[in-house]
Amino acid sequence: MKRFRFTLDAVRIVRQRAEQEAMDQYGRTLLARQQAMEQLAAVQQRLSAGFGELRELLNQGCAAAAATQVLAYHRTLEKRREECESALSVAERRVNAAFNTMITARQQREIVDKSFQKQKASHQREVARDEQKFLDDLGSRRTASVLSWSASEAMP
């Protein structure tokens, strides 16, 4: 029985590696997006807490300088929130691109896997055919030797 050898084995290995790298990259972009979401949530939380602090200061009747200082802090937090939203948007685009790359890599690997399955099935059919041919040949030899033996006994 001859051994199965896939003709596109090198391509298969390259496609598997490409898929694995794409999955790793996708995982990293998901983590980056999660971090961007956490940073945005932290800034929004500080912003909400700061607004509550500002209301309390204004209700107590604070000095204009203190109110101005708190408002400047809020503007800084608003700017930081906008930066975080922008970073989250970039992270989302990167996640989508990494996902598409991963899907493409998976499809390319699956194409090679289908070729592998077809070649393996063809090989198995060929092996089965060769084995059957061998068995048929062995059977016909056996029958021929039995017939020749019977004929030689019947001749006396």
C-alpha positions in Angstrom: 0.0 0.0 0.0 1.5 3.3 -1.0 1.6 6.1 1.5 -0.7 9.2 1.1 1.2 12.4 0.2 -0.7 15.7 -0.1 0.7 17.7 -2.9 -0.2 21.0 -1.4 1.1 20.3 2.1 3.4 23.4 2.2 0.5 25.6 1.1 -1.7 24.0 3.8 0.9 24.8 6.5 1.2 28.4 5.3 -2.5 28.8 5.3 -2.9 27.3 8.8 -0.2 29.7 10.1 -1.8 32.7 8.4 -5.2 31.8 9.9 -3.5 31.4 13.4 -1.8 34.8 13.0 -5.1 36.4 11.9 -6.9 34.9 14.9 -4.1 36.2 17.2 -4.3 39.6 15.7 -8.1 39.6 16.1 -7.7 38.7 19.7 -5.2 41.5 20.3 -7.6 44.0 18.6 -10.5 42.8 20.8 -8.3 43.5 23.8 -7.4 46.9 22.6 -11.0 47.7 22.0 -11.9 46.5 25.5 -9.2 48.7 27.0 -10.5 51.7 24.9 -14.0 51.0 26.2 -12.8 50.8 29.8 -10.9 54.1 29.4 -13.9 55.8 28.0 -16.1 54.5 30.8 -13.6 55.7 33.4 -13.5 59.2 31.9 -17.3 59.3 31.7 -17.5 58.3 35.3 -15.1 61.0 36.4 -17.0 63.5 34.2 -20.3 62.5 35.9 -18.7 62.7 39.4 -17.3 66.1 38.4 -20.7 67.5 37.4 -22.1 66.4 40.7 -19.3 68.2 42.5 -19.9 71.3 40.4 -23.6 71.3 41.2 -22.9 71.0 44.9 -20.3 73.8 44.7 -22.8 76.1 42.9 -25.6 75.2 45.3 -23.3 76.1 48.3 -22.4 79.4 46.6 -18.7 79.2 45.8 -16.3 81.8 44.5 -16.1 82.5 40.8 -12.4 81.4 40.7 -13.3 78.0 42.2 -16.2 77.6 39.7 -13.9 78.6 36.8 -11.3 76.0 38.0 -13.9 73.2 38.1 -15.2 74.2 34.7 -11.7 74.1 33.2 -11.3 70.6 34.7 -14.6 69.6 33.1 -13.5 70.9 29.7 -10.3 68.9 30.1 -12.4 65.8 30.9 -14.7 66.5 27.9 -11.7 66.7 25.6 -10.3 63.5 27.1 -13.7 61.8 26.5 -13.7 62.9 22.9 -10.2 61.5 22.5 -11.3 58.2 24.1 -14.4 58.1 21.8 -12.1 58.6 18.8 -9.7 55.9 20.1 -12.7 53.6 20.5 -13.8 54.3 17.0 -10.3 53.5 15.7 -10.3 50.3 17.8 -13.7 49.3 16.3 -12.4 49.8 12.8 -9.3 47.7 13.6 -11.5 44.9 15.1 -13.6 44.9 11.9 -10.6 44.8 9.7 -9.0 42.0 11.8 -12.2 40.0 11.7 -12.4 40.3 7.9 -8.8 39.2 7.6 -9.4 36.3 9.9 -12.5 35.2 7.9 -10.5 35.5 4.7 -7.6 33.4 6.1 -10.1 30.8 7.4 -11.8 30.6 3.9 -8.4 30.2 2.2 -7.4 27.4 4.7 -10.7 25.7 4.1 -10.1 25.7 0.4 -6.9 23.9 0.9 -8.5 21.5 3.4 -11.2 20.6 0.8 -8.4 19.9 -1.7 -6.7 17.7 1.0 -10.0 15.8 1.6 -10.5 15.2 -2.2 -6.9 14.0 -2.6 -7.2 11.7 0.4 -10.5 10.3 -0.8 -9.0 9.7 -4.2 -6.0 8.0 -2.7 -8.2 5.8 -0.5 -10.3 4.8 -3.6 -7.1 4.0 -5.5 -5.8 1.9 -2.6 -9.1 0.0 -2.3 -9.1 -0.5 -6.1 -5.5 -1.9 -6.0 -6.3 -4.1 -3.0 -9.4 -5.5 -4.8 -7.4 -6.0 -8.0 -4.8 -7.9 -5.9 -7.5 -10.0 -4.3 -9.1 -10.7 -7.7 -5.8 -11.7 -9.1 -5.0 -13.9 -6.2 -8.5 -15.5 -6.5 -8.1 -16.2 -10.2 -4.7 -17.8 -9.6 -6.1 -20.0 -6.9 -9.0 -21.0 -9.2 -6.6 -21.6 -12.1 -4.4 -23.8 -9.9 -7.4 -25.8 -8.6 -8.7 -26.3 -12.1 -5.3 -27.5 -13.4 -5.0 -29.8 -10.4 -8.5 -31.2 -11.1 -7.7 -31.7 -14.8 -4.5 -33.6 -14.0 -6.3 -36.0 -11.7 -9.0 -36.6 -14.2 -6.6 -37.6 -17.0 -5.3 -41.0 -15.9 
